Amino acid sequence: MSDQFFDGKETPEQIAARLKLTVVHWHEEALYARDENELFEIKPEGARIRVSPASTVGESYVGEDYHSPKEGAVHAGLTVIEETTSGDVVALDGFGRKYRVNKTGNGPMASFRGWASEEELKQWAPQHRPWQKTTT
């Protein structure tokens, strides 16, 4: 979806409902909501409200080249929710996006792996704090 503009008479929550988006949370004066594939930012702009795709990271190096995958994930502000026997980790960002972080020759790399389940969101994401397990 490209940027869409709506009359400012509706609230961001009403626009999200009309577009059949699941509300994630408010962050820095914007409402974030998602469908099955994408995260959107719903934000007032003057007399209108703009809905636009939020930036996402497909694959990105996290942390420093000497970091373990877990250290890289924490360095990047992700909440580690699972560690694998290979040393890779699965982590969430504050919007419920799930990443797998693995070690490469150039340091840990985070790869987008979809969305957290409702159970994972309830356990980990409601009050995202990168340096500790979150609380509800």
C-alpha positions in Angstrom: 0.0 0.0 0.0 1.3 3.5 -0.8 0.5 6.5 1.4 -3.1 7.2 1.9 -4.7 10.4 3.3 -8.0 10.6 5.2 -10.1 13.4 6.5 -9.0 14.5 10.0 -12.5 14.0 11.4 -11.8 10.4 12.1 -9.3 9.2 14.8 -6.3 7.1 13.8 -8.0 4.1 15.6 -11.1 4.5 13.5 -9.0 4.6 10.3 -7.2 1.5 11.4 -10.5 -0.3 12.0 -11.8 0.8 8.6 -8.7 -0.6 6.9 -9.0 -3.8 8.9 -5.6 -3.3 10.6 -4.6 -4.7 14.0 -3.5 -1.9 16.3 0.0 -2.5 17.8 0.5 0.7 19.9 1.2 4.4 19.9 4.8 5.6 19.5 6.0 9.2 19.1 2.6 10.7 18.1 1.8 8.0 15.6 -0.4 4.9 15.9 1.2 1.8 14.5 -1.1 -0.9 13.1 -0.5 -4.0 10.9 -2.1 -6.4 8.6 -0.8 -9.9 7.9 2.3 -8.7 6.0 3.1 -5.1 6.8 3.4 -2.5 9.6 1.7 0.9 9.0 2.2 4.3 10.6 -1.0 6.3 11.1 -0.2 9.9 11.9 -2.0 13.3 11.8 -0.6 15.7 9.2 -2.3 19.1 9.4 -6.0 18.7 8.8 -5.6 15.2 7.4 -4.4 11.8 8.7 -1.7 9.9 6.7 -1.4 6.1 6.6 2.0 5.0 5.3 4.0 1.8 5.4 6.5 1.9 8.3 10.1 1.2 7.6 11.2 -2.4 8.1 14.5 -4.1 8.1 14.8 -7.1 5.8 18.3 -8.1 6.8 20.8 -6.0 8.7 24.0 -6.4 10.7 23.4 -5.8 14.4 25.9 -5.1 17.1 29.7 -5.4 16.5 31.5 -8.0 14.5 32.8 -9.7 17.7 29.3 -9.9 19.3 27.4 -13.2 19.7 23.9 -13.3 18.1 22.4 -12.7 21.5 24.7 -9.7 22.3 24.0 -8.3 18.8 20.2 -8.6 19.3 20.3 -6.9 22.7 22.7 -4.2 21.2 20.1 -3.5 18.5 17.3 -3.1 21.1 15.6 -6.5 20.4 14.1 -8.7 23.1 15.5 -12.2 22.8 12.7 -14.8 23.2 14.5 -18.0 22.2 18.0 -19.4 21.9 18.7 -22.3 19.6 21.3 -25.0 20.0 23.3 -23.5 17.1 23.7 -20.2 19.1 21.3 -18.3 16.9 18.5 -16.4 18.7 14.9 -15.4 17.9 14.1 -11.9 19.0 11.2 -9.3 18.8 11.2 -5.6 18.3 8.7 -3.4 20.0 6.2 -3.7 17.2 6.0 -7.5 17.3 8.2 -8.1 14.3 10.2 -11.4 14.7 13.8 -11.7 13.7 16.3 -14.5 13.6 19.8 -13.3 14.6 22.7 -15.5 13.5 26.5 -15.2 13.4 28.2 -14.5 10.1 31.8 -13.8 9.3 31.1 -10.1 9.6 29.1 -10.2 12.8 25.5 -11.0 13.8 22.8 -10.5 11.2 19.1 -10.1 11.9 16.7 -11.4 9.3 13.0 -10.6 9.4 10.9 -13.8 10.0 7.4 -12.5 10.2 5.2 -11.6 13.1 5.0 -12.7 16.7 2.1 -14.8 17.7 -0.6 -13.4 20.0 0.8 -15.5 22.8 4.3 -14.1 22.2 3.0 -10.6 22.1 1.2 -11.0 25.4 4.3 -12.4 27.0 7.0 -10.2 25.5 5.9 -7.1 23.6 3.3 -5.1 25.5 5.8 -3.0 27.4 9.0 -3.5 25.3 12.1 -2.7 27.2 15.2 -3.8 25.3 17.5 -4.5 28.2 15.2 -6.8 30.2 12.3 -9.2 29.8 9.2 -7.2 29.4 6.3 -7.1 31.8 2.6 -6.9 31.2 
